[in-house]
């Protein structure tokens, strides 16, 4: 009899750009409230971009995630609550952004972690 492997999820303090890189192209589901009783907002991860550590210091290397709206309302900037099998439920602050070289009418969002 085999025992199923325990399923672990990543908490926000474990986030790194490298952890998100293999998830490019995946759709992430968010909700406006922690209870997830409201309609979902689906964002596709388009890009992971790392930034240098300020002053070459220690700690997590800052990175940003670029998303494209796939379904749901298009908020400007807001806190959205993540619901994803690989991550613990948590709140992310996301900003709507313009992306040079991409269609201006498409809603894009960025989440920055430092």
Secondary structure, 3 states (H helix, E strand, C coil): CCCCCCCCCECHHHCCHHHHHCCCCCEEEEECCCCCCCCCEEEEEEEEEECCCHHHCCCCCCEEEEEEEEECCCCCEEEEEEEECCEEEEEEEEEEECCCCCCCCCCEEEEEEC
